[in-house]
Amino acid sequence: MRSATLFWLGMILVLGGCKNPSSVSAPTKLPVAPIPSTGAQLLSGLPGMPPYDPHNVYAFTQAGMLAPAVKDFPQRVYVPDGKTNRLYVIDPTTFKVIAEHPVDAEPQHVVPSYDLKTLYVANDVGNTLIPIDPRTGALGERIKVKDPYNLYFTPDGRSAIVVAEYQRRLDFFDPHAWQLQGSLKVPCKGINHMDYSADGRTLVAACEFSGDLLKIDVAARQLLAKISLGGMPQDVKLSPDGKIFYVADMMAGGVHLIDAEKFQKLGFIPTGKGAHGLYPSRDARYLYISNRGEGSVSVLEFATRRRVAKWKIPGGGSPDMGGVSADGKQLWLSGRYHGEVYVFDTDPKQGGLIHRIQVGKGPHGLAIYPQPGRYSLGHTGVFR
């Protein structure tokens, strides 16, 4: 969510400050396992998209399934801070900040590229994308684009989608030359997060400020349908079987269930005040929901759609965006209004907060990298 939403800012005390980086430790490499066959009959979807498992869209993102492209990348957590306009880098083995870099105005998210080889810092007000080499941590030359609040990639890898929130537009670019391919004007306010259908032919996008949900044809770049949820819809995530889109609603305090085929609302599950980010577990059994307004994380079981755990941050916090570690044992989230990063043990029975790391003043869409998967669909790490 953009920092201009004033009533949420007024509810939360901004704590913490900028921490001096520690000395750089030796890079730690994750073990690389070959990507195995899932044993299921894979189906074809959007032309050019890798085949998918219809029973589990996350079949290739399980623990240890690191692609060859990321085999030499050290484990790092990249934290963009929209208050200090800096990028902080954390070593997840020591839980210490090991580097920081000045970037452009209001960096919102760090996004893995479709081919997994590059990360991008999306500087919303600065109107730039800054590439990061995950092997060395070096920042590259700026790419000028308008209003990159968020960044996604089409499942066939042919386009990068810059989510131009203020412009009410999705801009499609060549993901290598960064030349504009076309734009789609959207009939809503505050478009920001999205996910794709199992076959990759459609995407569903949330419009935070108007309370709408859009269904868009990926190949044709055309609006197919729009439904009004009310509230403030945030992150969107597809269920493992591809049948349900879960949509976090920060005002309603839970997740909407949307029929992926019919594009109709099926129900609502309360999770906590300020429901915001959605992250599947590595075994695709659970969905982690960050409840930013109350400082907690809820754990839902996909099979039963029931909450099986709730992890509260002692003393309060503002868990926002992040990702699950490559081994699936930790969930990393930014503390948007507390100048810190949270690390949770993901054991559904004994899990909970295990670390708080002081980082900047307004950390947002952090990315823990590398993560398992064949390709990236964008945001802070949506992999297939």
N, C-alpha and C positions, 0 to 999 in steps of 0.2 A: 504494500500500500504506500502511496506517495505521502511524504511528510506533511503535505498541506492540509490533511484532514484534521482540522483543529480540535474537534471535540475529543478525539482520542489522545491527542497530545496533552490536552488539559487535564486528562485523568491520570496521567502517569508522570512521576517525578524522574527527571533525567539525572542519572547518577554516573559516577566513574569519570575517568579522564584518560588522557593519552599516555600509553606506557612506553618506556624506552625499550627498544628491541634488545633481546639477549644476544649473546654470541651465537653464531651459526653452528649448529651441530652437524655431524656427518649425515648425509642423506641416507634414509632407510628405504629399501626397496621391498615391495610386496612380492610374495611368491606368485609366479604366473602359472596358471593351469590352462591347458588347451580347452577350447570351448567344445564341450561334448554334444552329441546328439541328445535331444530330449526324449527320444523314443516315440514321439507323437508324429502323426502325419502333418507336415507343415503345409500351410496354405499360401497362395499368392494373393497379394492385395493391390495397393496402388502400384502401377507399373514402375519398375525400377527400385521398389522397396524390397529388402530382403524378406524371404518367406517367414511366416510367423506361426507360432503354436496357438491354435484357437482355444485350447484349454487353459493356457497360462501365458499371457502376453509378456510376463516377466521371466519366462523360462531361461533366457540367456543372460539374466542379471543376478544370478545366484552367487553366493560367496565363492570366491576363487576363480570366477569366470572372467578373468582379465584378458582383454584382447592383446594380440602381439604388438599393436601400435603403442601401448602404454607400458610395456614391460620394463622400460628403463626409467620410468618416472618415479621420483621419490614421493612418499606420502606427504602431502601438504594440505593445509586448510587456508583458503584464500578468502579474506574478509574485506568487502568494500564498505567504507564508512562515509555516509553522506553528510555528516557534520564536519568532519575534518578534511574531507576530500582526499582521502588516502586509502591505499590498499595495504592491509596488514597480512602477514604470512605467518602461520603457526605450524610448528612441528607437532603432529599429533602423538608422537611417541614421548615427548617431553612436556607437552602442553604449554609450551612457551612461544612467545612471539619472537621470530628469528629475523624478520625483515619488515620494512615498511617503505612504501613508495608513494610519492605525490602523484595523483591522477587529476582528472578534470572534474568539473562541478557536478555534485550529487551522483556519485557512482551508486547504482542500485543493485546490480546483480553481477556475479561472475559466472560465465556460461561456457560449458564445454562445446567445442565445435562438433559438427556431425561426424567427421572422421576421427575424432578423439585426440587429435594431435595438438590442438591449440585451445587456450582459454581466452575469453574476451571479458574485459571490464566494460560494462554498459554504463556510460556517463550520461545520464539523462539530460540535465541542464547544460552540460558541456558539449552536447551534440557530437559525441565521439564514441567509438569503440577502440579500446586499447588491447591488442593481443598480448598474451603471455605465453612464453615457451615453458611448458610444464617440466621439461627435462632440466632446464637451467634456472628457471625463475625469472629470466630476463623479459623486460617489457619491450614490445616492438613499436613500430610507427603507428600513429593515430590514423584511424579510418573515420572520415567525416560522414555522419549520418544525422538525420533530424530526429530529435526526441527519442532516443533509444531507452525507454523505460525498461523494456525486457527484450529478450532475443530468443527465438526458436528456429528450428530447422524442419523442413518438410521431410517426411519419412523416406522419400526417394533421394534425398541429399541434393536436390537440384536448386533449392532456394533457401536462403536465410530470411526469416521473417522478423523485421524490426517492429516491435509493438510500440507505436508512437501514441502514447496515451493521451497527451494534451491535444494532439492533432485529430483524435478519433479516427485512427487509420492504422492499417497493417501494410507495411511496405515490404515488398518482396525483392530481394537482391540476389545476384549471383554470389554464392558464398566464397568464391575465390577472388574474383576481380572486384567485387563489391560495386557492381554496376546495377542500377535500378532496373528491375524487370517489370514492375507494375505495382499498383497500389489498390487497396480496397478500403473505401470509406465505410465506417460502421455506424449503425443507427443507435448509438448508445454513448454513455459517458463513463470514462475510467476503465477502458479495456486494459487488462494487465496480465492475467494468467490463462493458460490453456493446456489442453491435452488432446490426443488423437484417438480415433476409433481403432479397434484392433487391426482392421485392414488398411488403416492409414488414409482412407479416402476422404474422411471428414475430420474436422477439428471442432472442439467445443471451447469457447472462450468466455470468460467472466468479465462483466462490466460493473466495476465496483460502485461507481457513483450513481448509476441509474438503476441498479438492482436487476440487470438483465443477464441472460445467457444466450449466446449466439451459436448456431450450427452453420459451419462454412464448408463448402466443397473445396477441397485442397487443390485439385488439378485445374478447375475452372475459376478458382478465386472468386466465388460467388456466395452470397448469403442464401442459405437454404431455409432457415427458420429462426425465430426469436421467441423466447418465453421470458416472462417477468417473474422473478423470485422474490422481489422486494429485498429489503435488508441491504447487506454489503457483501456480495459474493466475492470470494478470493481465489485460493488455489483450486485446481481441478485435477482429479486423478481417476484413471480408469481402473475398474476392478480387474483382477487377474483373468477372469473368464470373458472379459470384454463386454459384459452385458450392462454394467452400471457405471455411470460417471458419478463420483463423489465430488461435491462442491462445498467447500468450506464457506460459512457465512459468519462474518465477524460480528454483525449486529444481532443475528438470531442466536449465536452461540452454539453452533453445531454444524452438521453436514447434511445437505440435501442429497437425495438419491434420485438420479435422473436415468430413465430408460435410454440406453445408448442408441437403440434402433428407432424407437417411436419418438424420442426426444420429448418425453413427458415426465413430470415429477411423480415419483412413486412414494416418497415419504421423507421423513426428516429424523435425524438422530441427534439429540442434545449431547454436546461433548464438554462445553465450558465457555466461559465468557471470552469473546474475541477470537473464535476459531479462525485459524489463518492458513498454516502450511500443512500439506499432506504428503506423507512419505511411506511407501510400502516397505515391509521388512524384506530381507534377502530371500527368505523362503516363501514369500508371497502369502503368508498366513495372516499377517496383521497390517493394519494401517495406523501410522502414528500421526496424531493431529496436535499441532501446537496451538494452545489456547493463550494467545498473547495478552488478552485483557485480564487474566487472572493468574498468570505465571504457572502454567501447568501443561502437561502433555497427556492426552488421552490415547489409549490403545484399543482399537476396535479389531475384532476378529472378522475377517472377510466372510467366512462360511456362515456364521450365525448373525452377523451384523450387531453384535453385542459388545459393550465395553468390558474388557477383561482387566484393565488396570488404568490407574491415573497417577501420574508422577507429578508431585507439586514441588516447586522451587522454594526452599526455606527462605522466609523473609520476603518472598515475592520476586517477580521478574517479568520479562516481556519476550518470551520465546517466539521467534519469527520464522525465518527461512534458513535452510541448510540442506543436510543430506545424511545418508546412512553410510558408515564406513564400509570399505570393501569386504571385510570379513563379516559384516552384519552385526557386530557386537556393540557398536556405539552409534548414537544419533547426535549429530552436531547441529546446533541452532544458534543463530545470532540473538542477542538480547537487545532489541531495537532501541529501547529507551533507557537502558541501564548501562550502556558502555561496556558490555561484556559478551562473552560467548559461553554457551552451556554445552556440557557433554553428558549424555545420559547412557547408562547401561541399558541395553534393550531386552534383557531377560524379562519376559512378560510376567513372571512370578516374583522375581527379586530385583527388578530393574529400578532405575531412578537416577537422580542427578549424582554425578561423581566428580565433576570439575566445573569451576567457574573461572574464566580467564578474562582479565581486564583488557579491553581492546577499544581504543578510540572513544567516541561519544555517541555515535549513531550507527552501529553496524547493521547491515541489512542482509542482502542475498548472498550469504557465504556458500562456497563450494568446497567440499572435501574431495580430493582428487589424488590418484585415479580411482574410478569405480568400475565394477563389472559391466559388461554389455558389448554389443556389436557396433552400435552407433548411438549418437546423442540426438535427442529431439530438442535440447536446449534447456532454458531456465537454469536452475542451479544443479541440474543433473537429472534429466528424464531420459532413461536409457531403455533400449530394447535389444 
